[in-house]
Amino acid sequence: MSLCPLCNGLRKIHVECPKCSSDLEDKGKYMDYADEYSAYMDSDTLKQNDGFPQSLQKGQCPHIMKCPKCGHDEVILVQE
């Protein structure tokens, strides 16, 4: 199991909104929004069905990023 630097507070990420150029805010792991129990499950198991076929093999953690100004959101893959 890999260690995501964002999930563990080891670093912050700065991503610019493609719509309004504001900084996007990290809203957490994509898998945490799947259902009410996914936040408590093993990340590697969840990555097998997260919709990103290579996330487990490439050691990537999908995070939801949201713009506080215009509401744009997107998923970015963070290298673990």
N, C-alpha and C positions, 0 to 999 in steps of 0.2 A: 504494500500500500504506500502510495506517495503522499507527500505533504504539500498542500496548497498554501502558498505564502499569503494569499488574501484571506482565506478562511481562518488561518492561524494568527493573523495580525502581524505578520513579519514584514510586510510592505504594503504600500498603497499603490493604486494604479490611477493614472490620469488618461482618460479617453475623452476626446472632444466630440460633442454632438454634431452629427452631419447635417442637422437641420438648422440649428441656431448658434453653433460654436461654443456653447456653454460646456462646462465640465459635467460628464455623466457621473452619477452616484452609483456605487456598488450596492446592490440590493440583496446580495448573497448568492448561494449556489442555486442553479437552475433546478436541480433535483429536489430541493427543499419545498418547492411549490407544487410538486406532483400530487401529493395527498397529505393527509394529516400525520402520517407516520414516517414519511420518507426522511425527515430530518434526523431520525433516530436509527436509520438503517446504515449498513456498511456502504461507503462511497463506491468501492470497486464493484459491488453487486449492482448498485443503481446505475452505474455507467454502462452496464451491458444493455440497458434499455432506455437510455436518456435521449435518443434521437440523434446523437453524434457518434457515428459508427467507429471512429478512430480515437475517441477520448480516452479509453482505457489503455489501448496499445501505445498511444503517444504521450501518456501521462499528463493529460489536460483536464482542467476543472472548469466546466461551463458556469459562468456567472451572468446574472441579469444586471444590466446597467441601464439606469433610467435618468432622463434629463429632468431636473426640477423646474426648468422654465417652460419647455414646450411639451413635455410628457412623452417624448420619443423614448422607446426602449429597444434594446437589442441584447443578444447573447454574445459574449466574448469568451474565448477559450484561453484560460490562464495556464501557463506551463508550470507544472508542479516540480 
